Amino acid sequence: MEAKRPLKYWSGKTVLVTGGSSGLGLVIAQAFADAGARVAIVGLEPEGVAAATDFLRRRVQSPDSILGVPADITADQDAAAVVDRVHTAFGELDVLVNNAGRSMRGGLLDTTPDQFLRLMELNLVALVRMTHLFLPELIRRRGHIVNIGSLASKAAGLFVGAYPATKHAVAAYSQQLRLEFGQQGLHILLVCPGPVARAGDRLYQLEGADKVPESAKKPGAGVRVRAIPPDVLARRILQACQRRQPEIVVPAKARLLFALCQLFPSLGDRLIRWSMRGE
């Protein structure tokens, strides 16, 4: 009985996943498709979007329930075109998964204001743009907004350049959405995972490579947590949406560190330095 509930809940709902052509985004899209939803994915590279769309269509009974849209969501025109494509194919949206984003590595002195601006444009402003475009219908349909943050949404780290500032902003925006629209039936979920396992090496924008420890170049910037299986995280996201939870933090024990960082900043700083692997 319990195993059938996700399929029944998501059947016929429309889901859009940005950054859905690879990595965690593709796994999230797959989880929604497997649960019976109509799924649209957005990605920057047309070839990657086509391959991911074909992969998802081969998993479902109705290939028409999968839509792939190549687009640069940092551009207003492309973002508006995504809305048109989704509405034409499926009608109004039930779930928006703001997954598109990028990490980086580098010391703060080596990260320029322009690099902060560019990363903020993708990690925050594009997320706000897509949310703004779909927000009226998501409120009307008592839908879900899933914002993929990071452990860096809660506490900064070493040698990750502009990344924590952008992810802190995602956390603040998610809370604002809850405060303004939660009582109208809109569900907002902030997902704060540690490093997510993936096949192959992950490439990061790297500034001042000679000044960044080798441990910081790894996923999670060397933080002392295990990589999270993406399929496990995707299942957690679907469950959290059904339960209309406000937040997921993985691993859950990181909440204690975040509380200490707020209550005792100096202690929090020491614990963060300890949690990042040294050379």
Backbone as CSV, one residue per row, in Angstrom:
resi,resn,N_x,N_y,N_z,CA_x,CA_y,CA_z,C_x,C_y,C_z
1,MET,0.836,-1.202,0.000,0.000,0.000,0.000,0.869,1.250,0.000
2,GLU,1.868,1.251,0.879,2.755,2.421,0.997,3.517,2.669,-0.287
3,ALA,3.940,1.609,-0.984,4.740,1.775,-2.194,3.941,2.402,-3.330
4,LYS,2.607,2.253,-3.312,1.802,2.776,-4.400,1.445,4.245,-4.220
5,ARG,1.598,4.760,-2.996,1.159,6.115,-2.725,1.854,7.171,-3.569
6,PRO,3.211,7.126,-3.754,3.850,8.144,-4.588,3.334,8.146,-6.019
7,LEU,3.106,6.952,-6.595,2.610,6.876,-7.967,1.241,7.534,-8.070
8,LYS,0.364,7.246,-7.115,-0.976,7.816,-7.131,-0.914,9.329,-6.951
9,TYR,-0.074,9.797,-6.077,0.001,11.230,-5.796,0.515,12.013,-6.998
10,TRP,1.544,11.500,-7.677,2.187,12.266,-8.735,1.602,12.006,-10.119
11,SER,0.767,11.007,-10.254,0.214,10.676,-11.564,-0.556,11.851,-12.146
12,GLY,-0.161,12.247,-13.358,-0.842,13.325,-14.052,-0.374,14.717,-13.702
13,LYS,0.500,14.853,-12.705,1.034,16.168,-12.359,2.165,16.536,-13.317
14,THR,2.386,17.841,-13.479,3.419,18.329,-14.381,4.579,18.904,-13.577
15,VAL,5.778,18.445,-13.920,6.993,18.800,-13.189,8.009,19.381,-14.162
16,LEU,8.664,20.466,-13.757,9.766,21.043,-14.528,11.023,21.007,-13.683
17,VAL,12.092,20.457,-14.242,13.379,20.374,-13.552,14.406,21.164,-14.349
18,THR,14.905,22.260,-13.793,15.992,22.978,-14.457,17.309,22.266,-14.157
19,GLY,18.243,22.360,-15.090,19.470,21.579,-14.935,19.155,20.096,-14.908
20,GLY,18.142,19.700,-15.679,17.639,18.335,-15.598,18.234,17.361,-16.593
21,SER,19.256,17.775,-17.325,19.808,16.886,-18.351,20.989,16.057,-17.866
22,SER,21.414,16.250,-16.625,22.546,15.475,-16.110,22.555,15.536,-14.587
23,GLY,23.407,14.703,-13.977,23.632,14.761,-12.545,22.372,14.590,-11.725
24,LEU,22.315,15.298,-10.604,21.178,15.191,-9.698,19.880,15.579,-10.387
25,GLY,19.905,16.589,-11.241,18.684,17.019,-11.909,18.045,15.911,-12.720
26,LEU,18.857,15.153,-13.436,18.323,14.052,-14.234,17.754,12.959,-13.344
27,VAL,18.399,12.691,-12.217,17.896,11.665,-11.301,16.569,12.105,-10.678
28,ILE,16.450,13.390,-10.348,15.178,13.902,-9.827,14.092,13.779,-10.894
29,ALA,14.406,14.162,-12.123,13.441,14.037,-13.215,13.010,12.588,-13.391
30,GLN,13.959,11.677,-13.306,13.665,10.254,-13.440,12.719,9.783,-12.337
31,ALA,12.951,10.250,-11.105,12.097,9.841,-9.981,10.665,10.311,-10.186
32,PHE,10.481,11.539,-10.643,9.134,12.035,-10.908,8.483,11.274,-12.066
33,ALA,9.255,11.006,-13.115,8.712,10.263,-14.256,8.301,8.859,-13.840
34,ASP,9.141,8.198,-13.044,8.823,6.849,-12.581,7.571,6.835,-11.706
35,ALA,7.284,7.969,-11.040,6.110,8.062,-10.169,4.851,8.454,-10.932
36,GLY,4.969,8.632,-12.259,3.792,8.880,-13.071,3.554,10.314,-13.479
37,ALA,4.492,11.218,-13.160,4.316,12.625,-13.527,4.717,12.859,-14.975
38,ARG,4.195,13.939,-15.542,4.694,14.455,-16.816,5.874,15.354,-16.477
39,VAL,6.992,15.147,-17.156,8.239,15.794,-16.759,8.853,16.567,-17.911
40,ALA,9.172,17.829,-17.650,9.945,18.648,-18.585,11.304,18.915,-17.962
41,ILE,12.348,18.770,-18.768,13.697,19.077,-18.295,14.269,20.217,-19.128
42,VAL,15.052,21.041,-18.471,15.725,22.152,-19.132,17.216,21.990,-18.927
43,GLY,17.988,22.180,-19.990,19.434,22.139,-19.898,20.046,23.078,-20.907
44,LEU,21.293,23.407,-20.705,21.958,24.398,-21.556,22.403,23.810,-22.891
45,GLU,22.893,22.572,-22.883,23.449,21.959,-24.086,22.393,21.135,-24.820
46,PRO,22.078,21.470,-26.080,21.040,20.722,-26.809,21.312,19.221,-26.885
47,GLU,22.570,18.841,-27.075,22.884,17.415,-27.189,22.603,16.689,-25.879
48,GLY,22.969,17.311,-24.774,22.716,16.700,-23.469,21.234,16.593,-23.167
49,VAL,20.475,17.624,-23.537,19.027,17.590,-23.330,18.396,16.493,-24.169
50,ALA,18.829,16.354,-25.411,18.276,15.320,-26.292,18.568,13.927,-25.735
51,ALA,19.789,13.706,-25.271,20.148,12.390,-24.729,19.352,12.081,-23.462
52,ALA,19.207,13.068,-22.585,18.457,12.858,-21.348,16.978,12.631,-21.628
53,THR,16.433,13.358,-22.590,15.028,13.192,-22.956,14.777,11.790,-23.497
54,ASP,15.677,11.326,-24.346,15.551,9.972,-24.900,15.639,8.929,-23.786
55,PHE,16.560,9.130,-22.841,16.712,8.210,-21.707,15.420,8.132,-20.905
56,LEU,14.816,9.275,-20.597,13.592,9.288,-19.797,12.420,8.696,-20.574
57,ARG,12.333,8.986,-21.862,11.218,8.454,-22.662,11.243,6.939,-22.741
58,ARG,12.435,6.363,-22.706,12.537,4.907,-22.758,12.114,4.247,-21.447
59,ARG,11.931,5.033,-20.388,11.557,4.495,-19.081,10.042,4.525,-18.843
60,VAL,9.323,5.281,-19.643,7.903,5.500,-19.345,7.021,4.882,-20.431
61,GLN,5.760,4.663,-20.092,4.829,4.063,-21.044,4.442,5.044,-22.142
62,SER,4.347,6.343,-21.791,3.949,7.356,-22.769,5.103,8.321,-23.016
63,PRO,5.816,8.174,-24.126,6.935,9.089,-24.408,6.514,10.551,-24.473
64,ASP,5.249,10.804,-24.772,4.767,12.188,-24.843,4.723,12.856,-23.475
65,SER,4.916,12.082,-22.419,4.900,12.651,-21.070,6.248,13.246,-20.678
66,ILE,7.221,13.191,-21.587,8.558,13.745,-21.331,8.843,14.832,-22.354
67,LEU,9.321,15.965,-21.875,9.657,17.097,-22.735,11.056,17.587,-22.398
68,GLY,11.879,17.758,-23.431,13.207,18.332,-23.241,13.296,19.698,-23.888
69,VAL,13.822,20.677,-23.145,13.897,22.049,-23.650,15.319,22.584,-23.459
70,PRO,16.086,22.739,-24.537,17.386,23.407,-24.404,17.166,24.909,-24.186
71,ALA,17.763,25.472,-23.158,17.551,26.898,-22.879,18.609,27.384,-21.904
72,ASP,18.896,28.669,-21.993,19.759,29.356,-21.036,18.856,30.169,-20.122
73,ILE,18.584,29.673,-18.929,17.614,30.324,-18.060,18.167,31.581,-17.392
74,THR,19.420,31.945,-17.693,19.905,33.254,-17.257,19.469,34.351,-18.222
75,ALA,18.800,33.978,-19.310,18.310,34.941,-20.309,16.790,34.999,-20.258
76,ASP,16.238,36.209,-20.202,14.790,36.382,-20.097,14.050,35.706,-21.246
77,GLN,14.547,35.867,-22.460,13.859,35.324,-23.630,13.804,33.801,-23.583
78,ASP,14.907,33.175,-23.221,14.926,31.717,-23.124,13.986,31.224,-22.029
79,ALA,14.004,31.902,-20.891,13.146,31.491,-19.778,11.674,31.578,-20.170
80,ALA,11.300,32.658,-20.854,9.916,32.810,-21.307,9.544,31.712,-22.301
81,ALA,10.495,31.319,-23.141,10.241,30.251,-24.103,10.003,28.919,-23.397
82,VAL,10.693,28.687,-22.279,10.471,27.467,-21.502,9.026,27.409,-21.018
83,VAL,8.539,28.524,-20.506,7.150,28.584,-20.037,6.192,28.230,-21.174
84,ASP,6.408,28.805,-22.335,5.535,28.530,-23.482,5.564,27.056,-23.868
85,ARG,6.766,26.469,-23.876,6.885,25.063,-24.268,6.165,24.153,-23.273
86,VAL,6.321,24.430,-21.987,5.671,23.602,-20.967,4.158,23.737,-21.060
87,HIS,3.661,24.965,-21.189,2.209,25.175,-21.274,1.625,24.523,-22.520
88,THR,2.327,24.610,-23.635,1.834,24.005,-24.874,1.771,22.488,-24.765
89,ALA,2.793,21.900,-24.143,2.862,20.439,-24.060,1.968,19.862,-22.970
90,PHE,1.937,20.524,-21.802,1.314,19.904,-20.629,0.265,20.761,-19.923
91,GLY,0.183,22.043,-20.219,-0.691,22.911,-19.442,0.063,23.495,-18.252
92,GLU,-0.670,23.856,-17.215,-0.059,24.532,-16.067,0.820,23.596,-15.254
93,LEU,1.752,24.212,-14.533,2.774,23.470,-13.796,2.307,23.177,-12.366
94,ASP,2.710,21.996,-11.867,2.448,21.609,-10.479,3.695,21.646,-9.613
95,VAL,4.853,21.385,-10.216,6.100,21.328,-9.454,7.214,21.996,-10.247
96,LEU,7.894,22.937,-9.612,9.086,23.552,-10.196,10.282,23.160,-9.356
97,VAL,11.229,22.445,-9.962,12.466,22.064,-9.279,13.580,22.956,-9.807
98,ASN,14.008,23.905,-8.992,15.101,24.808,-9.357,16.425,24.146,-8.989
99,ASN,16.915,23.349,-9.921,18.132,22.576,-9.684,19.359,23.164,-10.374
100,ALA,19.172,23.930,-11.439,20.310,24.443,-12.198,21.214,25.289,-11.301
101,GLY,22.488,25.065,-11.411,23.447,25.822,-10.611,24.846,25.285,-10.823
102,ARG,25.787,25.948,-10.217,27.185,25.572,-10.395,27.949,25.902,-9.125
103,SER,28.921,25.066,-8.810,29.814,25.341,-7.689,31.078,26.000,-8.227
104,MET,31.990,26.303,-7.347,33.294,26.804,-7.779,34.287,26.582,-6.662
105,ARG,35.549,26.764,-6.973,36.620,26.652,-6.001,37.551,27.850,-6.144
106,GLY,38.039,28.331,-5.015,38.974,29.446,-5.055,38.952,30.225,-3.757
107,GLY,40.056,30.872,-3.451,40.110,31.755,-2.301,39.362,33.048,-2.598
108,LEU,38.924,33.726,-1.563,38.149,34.947,-1.759,38.956,36.039,-2.451
109,LEU,40.243,36.133,-2.136,41.056,37.172,-2.758,41.225,36.922,-4.256
110,ASP,41.102,35.669,-4.672,41.241,35.320,-6.087,39.909,35.314,-6.827
111,THR,38.823,35.571,-6.123,37.494,35.582,-6.722,37.047,37.028,-6.884
112,THR,36.884,37.452,-8.117,36.606,38.857,-8.398,35.124,39.180,-8.200
113,PRO,34.786,40.456,-8.024,33.376,40.840,-7.962,32.590,40.391,-9.192
114,ASP,33.214,40.413,-10.362,32.522,39.968,-11.568,32.207,38.483,-11.506
115,GLN,33.096,37.688,-10.921,32.838,36.261,-10.777,31.715,36.007,-9.768
116,PHE,31.668,36.814,-8.708,30.527,36.738,-7.792,29.234,37.013,-8.549
117,LEU,29.252,38.034,-9.382,28.051,38.434,-10.115,27.585,37.328,-11.055
118,ARG,28.524,36.716,-11.778,28.150,35.672,-12.735,27.581,34.439,-12.033
119,LEU,28.187,34.066,-10.908,27.674,32.902,-10.195,26.322,33.206,-9.552
120,MET,26.149,34.429,-9.060,24.864,34.825,-8.495,23.779,34.816,-9.574
121,GLU,24.131,35.176,-10.797,23.166,35.193,-11.902,22.597,33.805,-12.163
122,LEU,23.441,32.783,-12.096,22.962,31.424,-12.331,22.325,30.825,-11.084
123,ASN,23.020,30.884,-9.955,22.570,30.167,-8.768,21.372,30.814,-8.086
124,LEU,21.223,32.123,-8.204,20.103,32.800,-7.556,19.156,33.461,-8.545
125,VAL,19.665,34.355,-9.388,18.774,35.176,-10.210,17.989,34.311,-11.200
126,ALA,18.626,33.308,-11.803,17.898,32.421,-12.718,16.816,31.653,-11.969
127,LEU,17.109,31.243,-10.746,16.127,30.562,-9.907,14.936,31.488,-9.630
128,VAL,15.222,32.747,-9.287,14.166,33.723,-9.041,13.358,33.956,-10.321
129,ARG,14.047,34.044,-11.446,13.370,34.284,-12.732,12.359,33.169,-13.032
130,MET,12.789,31.925,-12.916,11.893,30.809,-13.217,10.741,30.745,-12.216
131,THR,11.038,31.011,-10.959,9.995,31.005,-9.940,8.955,32.080,-10.228
132,HIS,9.421,33.269,-10.558,8.518,34.392,-10.829,7.591,34.080,-12.007
133,LEU,8.125,33.433,-13.033,7.316,33.137,-14.215,6.198,32.135,-13.927
134,PHE,6.467,31.163,-13.059,5.482,30.110,-12.795,4.700,30.324,-11.498
135,LEU,5.065,31.321,-10.710,4.500,31.458,-9.369,2.976,31.566,-9.338
136,PRO,2.335,32.390,-10.173,0.870,32.500,-10.073,0.148,31.164,-10.232
137,GLU,0.572,30.354,-11.205,-0.126,29.080,-11.404,0.221,28.076,-10.316
138,LEU,1.439,28.134,-9.797,1.802,27.230,-8.710,1.001,27.545,-7.449
139,ILE,0.768,28.812,-7.175,-0.089,29.186,-6.055,-1.516,28.706,-6.309
140,ARG,-1.992,28.936,-7.505,-3.362,28.564,-7.867,-3.569,27.052,-7.729
141,ARG,-2.562,26.285,-8.064,-2.679,24.824,-8.050,-2.174,24.206,-6.745
142,ARG,-1.830,25.055,-5.755,-1.292,24.566,-4.482,-0.111,23.629,-4.740
143,GLY,0.770,24.105,-5.619,1.876,23.278,-6.086,3.104,23.344,-5.193
144,HIS,4.220,22.919,-5.781,5.465,22.766,-5.044,6.598,23.507,-5.758
145,ILE,7.422,24.198,-4.984,8.684,24.737,-5.479,9.800,24.071,-4.695
146,VAL,10.707,23.426,-5.402,11.851,22.751,-4.783,13.105,23.512,-5.168
147,ASN,13.736,24.134,-4.207,14.971,24.874,-4.443,16.154,24.049,-3.941
148,ILE,17.046,23.685,-4.871,18.204,22.879,-4.492,19.302,23.818,-3.985
149,GLY,19.496,23.780,-2.689,20.559,24.547,-2.067,21.778,23.674,-1.847
150,SER,22.303,23.727,-0.642,23.555,23.033,-0.323,23.766,23.154,1.179
151,LEU,24.667,22.344,1.720,25.110,22.614,3.088,25.652,24.039,3.192
152,ALA,26.178,24.538,2.063,26.687,25.907,2.016,25.572,26.945,2.085
153,SER,24.294,26.515,1.998,23.189,27.436,2.226,23.077,27.815,3.698
154,LYS,23.680,26.999,4.558,23.559,27.183,6.002,24.843,27.657,6.663
155,ALA,25.973,27.258,6.113,27.260,27.660,6.687,28.293,27.722,5.567
156,ALA,29.135,28.721,5.599,30.166,28.877,4.570,31.282,27.859,4.773
157,GLY,32.137,27.755,3.751,33.267,26.844,3.836,34.516,27.501,3.299
158,LEU,35.589,26.726,3.280,36.878,27.231,2.828,37.066,26.981,1.337
159,PHE,37.651,27.951,0.649,38.101,27.795,-0.738,36.974,27.461,-1.709
160,VAL,35.795,28.009,-1.484,34.673,27.772,-2.396,34.185,29.083,-3.021
161,GLY,35.032,30.085,-3.038,34.764,31.316,-3.763,33.415,31.937,-3.441
162,ALA,32.655,32.229,-4.483,31.361,32.901,-4.334,30.222,31.942,-4.003
163,TYR,30.479,30.657,-3.985,29.407,29.672,-3.874,28.549,29.827,-2.617
164,PRO,29.127,29.917,-1.401,28.258,30.021,-0.221,27.373,31.252,-0.237
165,ALA,27.878,32.377,-0.729,27.061,33.592,-0.772,25.830,33.381,-1.651
166,THR,25.999,32.679,-2.779,24.857,32.440,-3.658,23.864,31.472,-3.029
167,LYS,24.352,30.463,-2.326,23.455,29.464,-1.742,22.793,29.970,-0.462
168,HIS,23.472,30.825,0.295,22.794,31.489,1.410,21.601,32.286,0.887
169,ALA,21.804,32.937,-0.247,20.723,33.736,-0.831,19.536,32.864,-1.231
170,VAL,19.799,31.662,-1.728,18.719,30.735,-2.078,17.915,30.362,-0.834
171,ALA,18.609,30.154,0.291,17.915,29.822,1.535,17.022,30.977,1.985
172,ALA,17.536,32.202,1.899,16.744,33.360,2.307,15.528,33.538,1.404
173,TYR,15.719,33.365,0.107,14.610,33.498,-0.843,13.542,32.436,-0.587
174,SER,13.977,31.222,-0.262,13.029,30.149,0.028,12.184,30.491,1.250
175,GLN,12.815,31.057,2.277,12.054,31.451,3.459,11.067,32.571,3.128
176,GLN,11.498,33.520,2.322,10.581,34.586,1.907,9.358,34.026,1.181
177,LEU,9.582,33.064,0.307,8.458,32.433,-0.394,7.507,31.768,0.595
178,ARG,8.053,31.062,1.581,7.206,30.415,2.576,6.375,31.441,3.342
179,LEU,7.021,32.524,3.751,6.339,33.525,4.551,5.230,34.218,3.781
180,GLU,5.470,34.510,2.511,4.498,35.272,1.731,3.402,34.411,1.111
181,PHE,3.744,33.157,0.753,2.792,32.362,-0.023,2.432,31.019,0.603
182,GLY,3.098,30.649,1.680,2.817,29.357,2.301,1.385,29.225,2.778
183,GLN,0.823,30.290,3.309,-0.542,30.240,3.805,-1.577,30.224,2.678
184,GLN,-1.114,30.468,1.455,-2.013,30.377,0.298,-2.010,28.973,-0.318
185,GLY,-1.280,28.051,0.305,-1.271,26.670,-0.163,-0.055,26.277,-0.967
186,LEU,0.850,27.225,-1.246,2.069,26.894,-1.975,3.056,26.204,-1.039
187,HIS,3.654,25.118,-1.516,4.672,24.415,-0.742,6.046,24.756,-1.284
188,ILE,6.954,25.150,-0.402,8.333,25.456,-0.770,9.253,24.537,0.014
189,LEU,10.118,23.829,-0.703,11.072,22.908,-0.095,12.485,23.360,-0.426
190,LEU,13.267,23.629,0.612,14.694,23.920,0.442,15.472,22.644,0.722
191,VAL,16.289,22.220,-0.236,17.078,20.991,-0.118,18.534,21.372,0.089
192,CYS,19.099,20.948,1.211,20.478,21.311,1.575,21.320,20.052,1.722
193,PRO,21.822,19.516,0.609,22.624,18.295,0.693,24.124,18.587,0.762
194,GLY,24.851,17.613,1.298,26.288,17.615,1.140,26.629,17.168,-0.272
195,PRO,27.880,16.774,-0.517,28.272,16.359,-1.872,27.436,15.173,-2.351
196,VAL,26.988,15.264,-3.586,26.151,14.220,-4.182,27.020,13.377,-5.104
197,ALA,26.954,12.075,-4.937,27.759,11.169,-5.764,27.304,11.251,-7.215
198,ARG,28.247,11.135,-8.111,27.924,11.103,-9.531,29.020,10.378,-10.281
199,ALA,28.681,9.847,-11.450,29.655,9.148,-12.279,30.604,10.160,-12.907
200,GLY,31.878,9.855,-12.915,32.850,10.737,-13.543,33.260,11.883,-12.643
201,ASP,34.261,12.606,-13.069,34.768,13.740,-12.308,33.894,14.953,-12.542
202,ARG,33.673,15.716,-11.481,32.923,16.950,-11.593,33.903,18.093,-11.840
203,LEU,33.565,18.959,-12.768,34.435,20.084,-13.095,33.953,21.334,-12.373
204,TYR,34.877,22.078,-11.789,34.552,23.302,-11.076,35.270,24.475,-11.715
205,GLN,34.605,25.634,-11.659,35.321,26.858,-11.980,36.383,27.031,-10.898
206,LEU,37.627,27.201,-11.291,38.733,27.210,-10.340,39.522,28.492,-10.478
207,GLU,39.605,29.245,-9.390,40.367,30.491,-9.378,41.556,30.338,-8.441
208,GLY,42.734,30.773,-8.876,43.933,30.680,-8.043,44.254,29.247,-7.694
209,ALA,44.324,28.381,-8.714,44.473,26.942,-8.482,45.706,26.620,-7.648
210,ASP,46.758,27.391,-7.807,47.980,27.097,-7.072,47.846,27.398,-5.582
211,LYS,46.776,28.126,-5.200,46.582,28.489,-3.800,45.501,27.654,-3.115
212,VAL,44.845,26.767,-3.866,43.760,25.964,-3.322,44.285,24.572,-2.979
213,PRO,44.112,24.091,-1.734,44.556,22.736,-1.389,43.874,21.687,-2.255
214,GLU,44.571,20.587,-2.493,44.003,19.522,-3.318,42.695,19.005,-2.744
215,SER,42.604,18.943,-1.408,41.383,18.434,-0.791,40.186,19.310,-1.128
216,ALA,40.408,20.626,-1.301,39.311,21.554,-1.583,38.782,21.395,-3.000
217,LYS,39.555,20.765,-3.878,39.114,20.583,-5.263,38.136,19.419,-5.414
218,LYS,37.980,18.625,-4.348,37.100,17.468,-4.410,35.651,17.896,-4.186
219,PRO,34.687,17.029,-4.546,33.279,17.324,-4.237,33.105,17.591,-2.750
220,GLY,32.345,18.644,-2.442,32.168,19.019,-1.046,33.318,19.824,-0.502
221,ALA,34.304,20.151,-1.360,35.488,20.909,-0.943,36.223,20.238,0.205
222,GLY,36.113,18.894,0.272,36.840,18.158,1.293,36.113,18.017,2.607
223,VAL,34.840,18.392,2.663,34.096,18.282,3.914,33.994,16.817,4.330
224,ARG,33.998,16.579,5.635,34.034,15.215,6.160,32.642,14.588,6.213
225,VAL,32.026,14.406,5.076,30.753,13.695,4.996,30.798,12.780,3.782
226,ARG,30.028,11.706,3.843,29.969,10.772,2.731,29.149,11.350,1.584
227,ALA,29.533,10.991,0.367,28.757,11.413,-0.794,27.374,10.773,-0.740
228,ILE,26.377,11.526,-1.126,24.978,11.087,-1.036,24.567,10.439,-2.358
229,PRO,24.025,9.229,-2.344,23.512,8.639,-3.585,22.375,9.495,-4.137
230,PRO,22.451,9.918,-5.392,21.432,10.839,-5.918,20.033,10.255,-5.930
231,ASP,19.899,8.935,-6.145,18.563,8.342,-6.155,17.929,8.382,-4.771
232,VAL,18.751,8.248,-3.732,18.242,8.346,-2.359,17.742,9.753,-2.086
233,LEU,18.531,10.745,-2.506,18.119,12.134,-2.304,16.858,12.454,-3.093
234,ALA,16.755,11.956,-4.318,15.563,12.200,-5.133,14.317,11.635,-4.463
235,ARG,14.417,10.437,-3.912,13.264,9.853,-3.214,12.884,10.692,-1.996
236,ARG,13.889,11.200,-1.288,13.622,12.067,-0.136,12.865,13.323,-0.576
237,ILE,13.225,13.849,-1.730,12.579,15.066,-2.223,11.105,14.806,-2.529
238,LEU,10.804,13.707,-3.207,9.411,13.394,-3.506,8.608,13.195,-2.226
239,GLN,9.181,12.485,-1.259,8.491,12.264,0.007,8.258,13.580,0.745
240,ALA,9.274,14.450,0.747,9.149,15.734,1.439,8.083,16.612,0.794
241,CYS,7.960,16.526,-0.523,6.903,17.282,-1.201,5.527,16.772,-0.793
242,GLN,5.369,15.461,-0.769,4.073,14.904,-0.366,3.717,15.305,1.062
243,ARG,4.711,15.369,1.919,4.472,15.741,3.324,4.505,17.254,3.532
244,ARG,4.863,17.973,2.458,4.926,19.433,2.475,5.876,19.934,3.565
245,GLN,7.026,19.274,3.637,8.072,19.702,4.564,8.754,20.960,4.030
246,PRO,9.243,21.825,4.918,9.909,23.046,4.458,11.373,22.848,4.070
247,GLU,12.004,21.765,4.548,13.458,21.695,4.373,13.950,20.267,4.521
248,ILE,15.004,19.949,3.766,15.763,18.709,3.945,17.230,19.101,4.131
249,VAL,17.874,18.570,5.150,19.315,18.723,5.336,19.916,17.329,5.386
250,VAL,20.871,17.054,4.508,21.524,15.740,4.450,23.040,15.948,4.443
251,PRO,23.758,15.399,5.449,23.268,14.565,6.542,22.578,15.399,7.611
252,ALA,21.599,14.797,8.290,20.793,15.525,9.269,21.642,16.053,10.428
253,LYS,22.731,15.352,10.757,23.560,15.779,11.890,24.203,17.140,11.650
254,ALA,24.249,17.591,10.389,24.816,18.912,10.100,23.987,20.034,10.721
255,ARG,22.728,19.750,11.056,21.889,20.771,11.695,22.494,21.253,13.005
256,LEU,23.128,20.353,13.731,23.757,20.745,14.990,24.876,21.753,14.741
257,LEU,25.697,21.491,13.723,26.760,22.434,13.370,26.174,23.792,13.000
258,PHE,25.099,23.796,12.238,24.500,25.059,11.811,23.960,25.840,13.008
259,ALA,23.368,25.105,13.969,22.863,25.769,15.178,24.010,26.378,15.974
260,LEU,25.100,25.649,16.090,26.262,26.167,16.825,26.849,27.386,16.129
261,CYS,26.864,27.371,14.780,27.383,28.515,14.033,26.563,29.777,14.313
262,GLN,25.260,29.607,14.491,24.403,30.747,14.777,24.552,31.222,16.220
263,LEU,24.616,30.288,17.146,24.664,30.644,18.560,26.057,31.060,19.016
264,PHE,27.071,30.385,18.491,28.456,30.623,18.925,29.349,30.706,17.690
265,PRO,29.415,31.858,17.018,30.119,31.968,15.734,31.579,31.528,15.791
266,SER,32.299,31.868,16.832,33.720,31.490,16.900,33.870,29.978,16.980
267,LEU,33.031,29.337,17.795,33.056,27.881,17.874,32.665,27.277,16.532
268,GLY,31.653,27.846,15.898,31.244,27.351,14.588,32.367,27.427,13.573
269,ASP,33.121,28.524,13.589,34.254,28.659,12.656,35.288,27.568,12.891
270,ARG,35.576,27.293,14.157,36.575,26.248,14.463,36.090,24.883,13.995
271,LEU,34.819,24.605,14.204,34.286,23.306,13.796,34.280,23.157,12.272
272,ILE,33.995,24.241,11.561,34.026,24.171,10.097,35.440,23.923,9.606
273,ARG,36.423,24.608,10.191,37.814,24.368,9.783,38.200,22.909,10.037
274,TRP,37.751,22.367,11.167,38.068,20.973,11.480,37.374,20.023,10.502
275,SER,36.141,20.365,10.098,35.367,19.451,9.253,35.873,19.389,7.822
276,MET,36.679,20.408,7.405,37.258,20.396,6.066,38.613,19.716,6.151
277,ARG,38.855,18.738,5.305,40.100,17.976,5.374,41.304,18.870,5.076
278,GLY,42.258,18.842,5.931,43.478,19.614,5.710,44.451,18.885,4.798
279,GLU,45.502,19.581,4.439,46.510,18.973,3.574,47.442,18.095,4.406
